[in-house]
Amino acid sequence: ETMKTTLGIGGPPNLWLEFDHTYKLNPAGWKTAVKTRQNSPDADCGVGLLVERDGNSVNVYAKVRFFNQLSGNYNLAVYVVESGMISSQTTPSGTDPNYEHNLVLRDEIANGSAWGMPLFTGSSVDEYQVTIEYIPGPGIDLDNVKYVAVIYEMDATGKPVSSPNSNTK
């Protein structure tokens, strides 16, 4: 229970990724899709994040726990998203030079690729732990940053086909 609380490990995902448009979701349907998945007791894995900041340096600790043994290729991606970014934006009422942009994707920090780093190929073990040191680039305000961990199932060509879980810290 302490590990679950400290790292935020849980079964249900808190992010919806639709790879093949099977559900034909539009923005109005995303919240319902996430809530439906969150209420499912059948998560294959959980991912937790612990973030420790020391000045302009951050250590992100990710722990992935598999509740069922899975086979295939699985990756862990950790994204940095930033809120409170002020920039020009065209809106229905014209151009707003001081529009506030939130949850803007700034980085993938597990290994700098879109789909993160490989966790395993073959069969899963119970648990994986990763420590990532992150020093933000110019213009990133750590006070406005969140971290999003996503587990991806990858196909043989290196493209994601599903996301069994995710978490945000």
Backbone hydrogen bonds in HBPLUS format (Angstrom, degrees):
<---DONOR---> <-ACCEPTOR-->    atom                        ^
c    i                          cat <-CA-CA->   ^        H-A-AA   ^      H-
h    n   atom  resd res      DA  || num        DHA   H-A  angle D-A-AA Bond
n    s   type  num  typ     dist DA aas  dist angle  dist       angle   num
A0005-THR N   A0001-GLU O   2.97 MM   4  6.19 159.8  2.01 149.5 154.3     1
A0006-THR N   A0002-THR O   2.83 MM   4  5.96 171.9  1.83 157.2 159.8     2
A0007-LEU N   A0003-MET O   2.92 MM   4  5.80 169.3  1.93 150.0 153.6     3
A0008-GLY N   A0004-LYS O   2.80 MM   4  5.27 121.9  2.14 129.3 142.3     4
A0009-ILE N   A0004-LYS O   3.13 MM   5  4.72 124.7  2.45 120.7 131.5     5
A0049-LEU N   A0007-LEU O   2.58 MM  42  4.92 119.6  1.93 163.3 155.4     6
A0024-LYS N   A0021-HIS O   3.10 MM   3  4.92 145.7  2.22  96.3 106.7     7
A0029-GLY N   A0026-ASN O   2.76 MM   3  5.36 143.1  1.89 122.6 133.6     8
A0030-TRP N   A0027-PRO O   3.35 MM   3  5.34 149.3  2.46  99.1 107.4     9
A0033-ALA N   A0029-GLY O   3.01 MM   4  6.20 158.9  2.06 151.4 157.7    10
A0034-VAL N   A0030-TRP O   2.90 MM   4  6.17 161.2  1.93 159.4 163.6    11
A0035-LYS N   A0031-LYS O   2.96 MM   4  6.16 168.5  1.97 152.2 155.5    12
A0036-THR N   A0032-THR O   2.89 MM   4  6.06 157.0  1.94 149.9 156.3    13
A0037-ARG N   A0033-ALA O   3.07 MM   4  6.29 162.6  2.10 147.3 151.4    14
A0038-GLN N   A0034-VAL O   2.80 MM   4  6.03 154.3  1.86 153.5 161.9    15
A0039-ASN N   A0035-LYS O   3.10 MM   4  6.26 141.3  2.26 141.8 150.2    16
A0040-SER N   A0037-ARG O   3.07 MM   3  5.14 158.0  2.12 103.9 110.8    17
A0067-PHE N   A0044-ASP O   2.79 MM  23  5.36 150.6  1.88 134.4 143.7    18
A0046-GLY N   A0065-ARG O   2.84 MM  19  5.33 152.7  1.91 149.7 159.0    19
A0065-ARG N   A0046-GLY O   2.90 MM  19  5.33 164.9  1.92 154.0 159.0    20
A0048-GLY N   A0063-LYS O   2.81 MM  15  5.19 161.3  1.85 151.8 158.3    21
A0063-LYS N   A0048-GLY O   3.02 MM  15  5.19 157.3  2.08 139.4 144.5    22
A0050-LEU N   A0061-TYR O   2.89 MM  11  5.05 146.9  2.00 144.4 153.2    23
A0061-TYR N   A0050-LEU O   2.80 MM  11  5.05 176.5  1.80 160.5 161.7    24
A0052-GLU N   A0059-ASN O   2.92 MM   7  5.23 165.8  1.94 155.0 159.7    25
A0059-ASN N   A0052-GLU O   2.80 MM   7  5.23 166.9  1.82 157.5 161.5    26
A0054-ASP N   A0057-SER O   2.79 MM   3  5.30 173.9  1.80 164.2 166.0    27
A0057-SER N   A0054-ASP O   3.17 MM   3  5.30 157.5  2.22 117.7 124.1    28
A0058-VAL N   A0134-TYR O   2.84 MM  76  5.04 152.0  1.92 148.4 156.7    29
A0134-TYR N   A0058-VAL O   2.70 MM  76  5.04 169.3  1.72 159.2 161.9    30
A0060-VAL N   A0132-ILE O   2.80 MM  72  5.08 168.4  1.81 153.2 157.0    31
A0132-ILE N   A0060-VAL O   2.83 MM  72  5.08 160.5  1.87 147.1 153.7    32
A0062-ALA N   A0130-VAL O   2.84 MM  68  5.17 167.4  1.85 156.2 160.4    33
A0130-VAL N   A0062-ALA O   2.86 MM  68  5.17 159.3  1.90 155.0 158.8    34
A0064-VAL N   A0128-TYR O   2.84 MM  64  5.12 162.8  1.87 149.7 155.7    35
A0128-TYR N   A0064-VAL O   2.84 MM  64  5.12 155.1  1.90 149.6 156.5    36
A0066-PHE N   A0126-ASP O   2.80 MM  60  5.14 160.5  1.84 143.4 150.2    37
A0124-SER N   A0070-LEU O   2.87 MM  54  5.43 152.3  1.95 158.5 164.4    38
A0072-GLY N   A0122-GLY O   2.73 MM  50  5.05 147.4  1.83 139.7 151.0    39
A0122-GLY N   A0072-GLY O   2.80 MM  50  5.05 153.9  1.87 139.0 148.0    40
A0154-MET N   A0073-ASN O   2.77 MM  81  5.27 173.7  1.78 152.0 154.1    41
A0074-TYR N   A0120-PHE O   3.02 MM  46  5.62 163.9  2.04 162.7 166.7    42
A0119-LEU N   A0074-TYR O   2.65 MM  45  5.49 171.8  1.66 148.4 149.9    43
A0120-PHE N   A0074-TYR O   3.35 MM  46  5.62 154.4  2.42 139.1 144.4    44
A0075-ASN N   A0152-TYR O   2.85 MM  77  5.09 157.1  1.91 145.0 152.8    45
A0152-TYR N   A0075-ASN O   2.91 MM  77  5.09 161.2  1.95 137.9 144.2    46
A0076-LEU N   A0117-MET O   2.82 MM  41  5.42 155.8  1.88 157.0 162.5    47
A0117-MET N   A0076-LEU O   2.88 MM  41  5.42 153.5  1.95 150.3 142.5    48
A0077-ALA N   A0150-VAL O   2.91 MM  73  5.24 166.8  1.92 154.7 159.2    49
A0150-VAL N   A0077-ALA O   2.82 MM  73  5.24 157.8  1.87 152.4 158.2    50
A0109-ILE N   A0078-VAL O   2.74 MM  31  5.59 159.4  1.78 170.6 172.0    51
A0079-TYR N   A0148-VAL O   2.73 MM  69  4.99 164.3  1.75 148.9 149.2    52
A0148-VAL N   A0079-TYR O   2.86 MM  69  4.99 158.5  1.90 142.0 148.4    53
A0080-VAL N   A0107-ASP O   2.82 MM  27  5.04 159.4  1.86 141.2 143.6    54
A0106-ARG N   A0080-VAL O   2.77 MM  26  5.44 172.6  1.77 164.8 162.7    55
A0081-VAL N   A0146-LYS O   2.97 MM  65  5.38 169.7  1.98 152.0 155.1    56
A0146-LYS N   A0081-VAL O   2.85 MM  65  5.38 155.5  1.91 156.7 163.9    57
A0082-GLU N   A0104-VAL O   2.88 MM  22  5.10 154.9  1.94 134.5 140.0    58
A0104-VAL N   A0082-GLU O   2.82 MM  22  5.10 167.1  1.83 145.0 140.4    59
A0083-SER N   A0144-ASN O   2.94 MM  61  5.36 159.8  1.98 148.8 154.3    60
A0085-MET N   A0101-HIS O   3.06 MM  16  5.03 151.6  2.14 157.6 150.8    61
A0101-HIS N   A0085-MET O   2.70 MM  16  5.03 175.3  1.71 152.2 153.6    62
A0087-SER N   A0099-TYR O   3.00 MM  12  5.47 158.4  2.05 151.5 156.3    63
A0099-TYR N   A0087-SER O   3.09 MM  12  5.47 124.5  2.41 135.0 140.5    64
A0089-GLN N   A0096-ASP O   2.96 MM   7  5.35 142.9  2.10 133.4 145.0    65
A0096-ASP N   A0089-GLN O   2.84 MM   7  5.35 173.6  1.85 158.2 157.2    66
A0091-THR N   A0094-GLY O   2.63 MM   3  5.15 168.8  1.64 155.9 159.7    67
A0094-GLY N   A0091-THR O   3.01 MM   3  5.15 169.2  2.03 116.0 117.4    68
A0116-GLY N   A0113-SER O   3.28 MM   3  5.31 172.7  2.28 109.7 111.5    69
A0140-ILE N   A0137-GLY O   3.35 MM   3  6.04 161.0  2.39 139.5 139.0    70
A0144-ASN N   A0141-ASP O   2.87 MM   3  5.63 163.0  1.90 125.4 131.0    71
A0145-VAL N   A0142-LEU O   3.40 MM   3  5.09 166.8  2.42 106.9 105.3    72
A0169-LYS N   A0147-TYR O   2.83 MM  22  5.29 159.5  1.87 153.8 160.6    73
A0149-ALA N   A0167-ASN O   2.82 MM  18  5.28 156.4  1.87 157.1 163.9    74
A0167-ASN N   A0149-ALA O   2.91 MM  18  5.28 145.9  2.03 147.0 152.5    75
A0151-ILE N   A0165-ASN O   2.97 MM  14  5.56 175.5  1.98 160.6 159.0    76
A0153-GLU N   A0162-SER O   2.87 MM   9  5.20 168.0  1.88 140.5 143.3    77
A0161-VAL N   A0153-GLU O   2.78 MM   8  5.76 165.6  1.80 163.2 164.0    78
A0155-ASP N   A0159-LYS O   2.72 MM   4  5.45 158.4  1.76 153.2 159.0    79
A0158-GLY N   A0155-ASP O   3.06 MM   3  5.48 166.3  2.07 117.1 120.4    80
